[in-house]
Amino acid sequence: METPHPTSPAPPNPGQPIPAVSKKTFATWKIMLPVAIGLAVVVLMFWHDAKEENLADIWKSISITPRTVIFILLGFLCMFGRDFGLTWRFRALTSHELPWKKAWKVDMLCEFTSCVTPSAVGGSSLGMVFLWSQGINFGRATTLMMTTLFLDELFFVLACPLVALFTPDADLFASGGTSFSHGIRLTFWIVYGVLFLWTLLLFLGIIVKPLWIRSALAKICSLRFLKRWQSGAVSLGDNMVATSKELKSRPFGFWLEVFGGTALSWTSRYLVVNALFLAFLPQCDPYQWIILARQFVIWVVLMVSPTPGGSGLSEWLFSEYYGDIVPTVGMALVLAICWRIISYYIYLAIGASIVPSWLKNTLEKIKTAKS
């Protein structure tokens, strides 16, 4: 009998968990909502800026030169680096069982989910379903997505202090005694503190003491005022134990490879903004490190965004945060729009184009597995 390929859809297994997904998961309104929010905020900001600046003069000041085209293309190349890093990581996590094409598809679906859900939820919320649809056992897919979550959080926990160490406080937080600079500094360190504790919990639960953490979570959430979260906490503990078993036998080279993919993906995403500054504002060349360092702050702050994919908040935060470097408010908004087109709206469009066929095939697989 021919043995099926590890990444080919496996025959229905009564003992294997079946993911819960429906057409409502990717309803049209979920795609249109972030677009509507983003456009509304951009229009309001342009309308506000029109009172302070002549927008016609701003557009005239934008000259398209060979340098502009080259660095815009470099911005797209940076996003390719982001996708390559995450696709590489998915392959490494599955011991290279997942082909490049399928790993790329999982990456696109995860990014699309990030675009249509609040930043705190992220693309990992359905990542196990995406992996399952590409032939990975659902239980194993859950442990793999918990590993990606840990790797992402670990990158921020390690990188942010280094960025803060090598960047003057006044440059990192646009300090000038304004309420905005104080607010972004406070928000950044509060979110980072929560992120550090969450990463520590994941480290203890996945690497060090998974059984102890599972027991502790169950006991803590058995308290009367926490019982509503008990089921989720127990599930989290179970996933930690399963992930720990999956990772115990992994060699150091595995960790080096998956963390390398993680670092490549996030750093490439941040460098898009550097490319855009080089394209439109050559006079800002000396500020390239500051531009990059502030991306770490922006993405940490956006982790608590209540809007899908940070829509609205991203555009406003970018314009305000880089306002002390960019010569005009209008130009800051133009850069923000270009940034969001390259790093957000393109993924929204790609995801919307591949989700219908993926959803149809996945629902058929779920129906077959249940029967």
Secondary structure in CASP SS format (residue, H / E / C, confidence):
PFRMAT SS
TARGET T0000
AUTHOR 0000-0000-0000
METHOD secondary structure of the structure
MODEL  1
M C 1.00
E C 1.00
T C 1.00
P C 1.00
H C 1.00
P C 1.00
T C 1.00
S C 1.00
P C 1.00
A C 1.00
P C 1.00
P C 1.00
N C 1.00
P C 1.00
G C 1.00
Q C 1.00
P C 1.00
I C 1.00
P C 1.00
A C 1.00
V C 1.00
S C 1.00
K H 1.00
K H 1.00
T H 1.00
F H 1.00
A C 1.00
T H 1.00
W H 1.00
K H 1.00
I H 1.00
M H 1.00
L H 1.00
P H 1.00
V H 1.00
A H 1.00
I H 1.00
G H 1.00
L H 1.00
A H 1.00
V H 1.00
V H 1.00
V H 1.00
L H 1.00
M H 1.00
F H 1.00
W H 1.00
H H 1.00
D H 1.00
A C 1.00
K C 1.00
E C 1.00
E C 1.00
N C 1.00
L H 1.00
A H 1.00
D H 1.00
I H 1.00
W H 1.00
K H 1.00
S H 1.00
I C 1.00
S C 1.00
I C 1.00
T C 1.00
P H 1.00
R H 1.00
T H 1.00
V H 1.00
I H 1.00
F H 1.00
I H 1.00
L H 1.00
L H 1.00
G H 1.00
F H 1.00
L H 1.00
C H 1.00
M H 1.00
F H 1.00
G H 1.00
R H 1.00
D H 1.00
F H 1.00
G H 1.00
L H 1.00
T H 1.00
W H 1.00
R H 1.00
F H 1.00
R H 1.00
A H 1.00
L H 1.00
T C 1.00
S C 1.00
H C 1.00
E C 1.00
L C 1.00
P C 1.00
W H 1.00
K H 1.00
K H 1.00
A H 1.00
W H 1.00
K H 1.00
V H 1.00
D H 1.00
M H 1.00
L H 1.00
C H 1.00
E H 1.00
F H 1.00
T H 1.00
S H 1.00
C H 1.00
V H 1.00
T C 1.00
P E 1.00
S C 1.00
A C 1.00
V C 1.00
G C 1.00
G H 1.00
S H 1.00
S H 1.00
L C 1.00
G H 1.00
M H 1.00
V H 1.00
F H 1.00
L H 1.00
W H 1.00
S H 1.00
Q C 1.00
G C 1.00
I C 1.00
N C 1.00
F H 1.00
G H 1.00
R H 1.00
A H 1.00
T H 1.00
T H 1.00
L H 1.00
M H 1.00
M H 1.00
T H 1.00
T H 1.00
L H 1.00
F H 1.00
L H 1.00
D H 1.00
E H 1.00
L H 1.00
F H 1.00
F H 1.00
V H 1.00
L H 1.00
A H 1.00
C H 1.00
P H 1.00
L H 1.00
V H 1.00
A H 1.00
L H 1.00
F C 1.00
T C 1.00
P C 1.00
D H 1.00
A H 1.00
D H 1.00
L H 1.00
F C 1.00
A C 1.00
S C 1.00
G C 1.00
G C 1.00
T C 1.00
S H 1.00
F H 1.00
S H 1.00
H H 1.00
G H 1.00
I H 1.00
R H 1.00
L H 1.00
T H 1.00
F H 1.00
W H 1.00
I H 1.00
V H 1.00
Y H 1.00
G H 1.00
V H 1.00
L H 1.00
F H 1.00
L H 1.00
W H 1.00
T H 1.00
L H 1.00
L H 1.00
L H 1.00
F H 1.00
L H 1.00
G H 1.00
I H 1.00
I H 1.00
V H 1.00
K C 1.00
P H 1.00
L H 1.00
W H 1.00
I H 1.00
R H 1.00
S H 1.00
A H 1.00
L H 1.00
A H 1.00
K H 1.00
I H 1.00
C C 1.00
S C 1.00
L C 1.00
R H 1.00
F H 1.00
L H 1.00
K H 1.00
R H 1.00
W H 1.00
Q H 1.00
S H 1.00
G H 1.00
A H 1.00
V H 1.00
S H 1.00
L H 1.00
G H 1.00
D H 1.00
N H 1.00
M H 1.00
V H 1.00
A H 1.00
T H 1.00
S H 1.00
K H 1.00
E H 1.00
L H 1.00
K C 1.00
S C 1.00
R C 1.00
P C 1.00
F H 1.00
G H 1.00
F H 1.00
W H 1.00
L H 1.00
E H 1.00
V H 1.00
F H 1.00
G H 1.00
G H 1.00
T H 1.00
A H 1.00
L H 1.00
S H 1.00
W H 1.00
T H 1.00
S H 1.00
R H 1.00
Y H 1.00
L H 1.00
V H 1.00
V H 1.00
N H 1.00
A H 1.00
L H 1.00
F H 1.00
L H 1.00
A H 1.00
F H 1.00
L C 1.00
P H 1.00
Q H 1.00
C H 1.00
D H 1.00
P H 1.00
Y H 1.00
Q H 1.00
W H 1.00
I H 1.00
I H 1.00
L H 1.00
A H 1.00
R H 1.00
Q H 1.00
F H 1.00
V H 1.00
I H 1.00
W H 1.00
V H 1.00
V H 1.00
L H 1.00
M H 1.00
V H 1.00
S C 1.00
P C 1.00
T C 1.00
P E 1.00
G C 1.00
G C 1.00
S C 1.00
G C 1.00
L H 1.00
S H 1.00
E H 1.00
W H 1.00
L H 1.00
F H 1.00
S H 1.00
E H 1.00
Y H 1.00
Y C 1.00
G C 1.00
D C 1.00
I C 1.00
V C 1.00
P C 1.00
T C 1.00
V H 1.00
G H 1.00
M H 1.00
A H 1.00
L H 1.00
V H 1.00
L H 1.00
A H 1.00
I H 1.00
C H 1.00
W H 1.00
R H 1.00
I H 1.00
I H 1.00
S H 1.00
Y H 1.00
Y H 1.00
I H 1.00
Y H 1.00
L H 1.00
A H 1.00
I H 1.00
G H 1.00
A H 1.00
S H 1.00
I H 1.00
V H 1.00
P H 1.00
S H 1.00
W H 1.00
L H 1.00
K H 1.00
N H 1.00
T H 1.00
L H 1.00
E H 1.00
K H 1.00
I H 1.00
K H 1.00
T H 1.00
A H 1.00
K H 1.00
S C 1.00
END
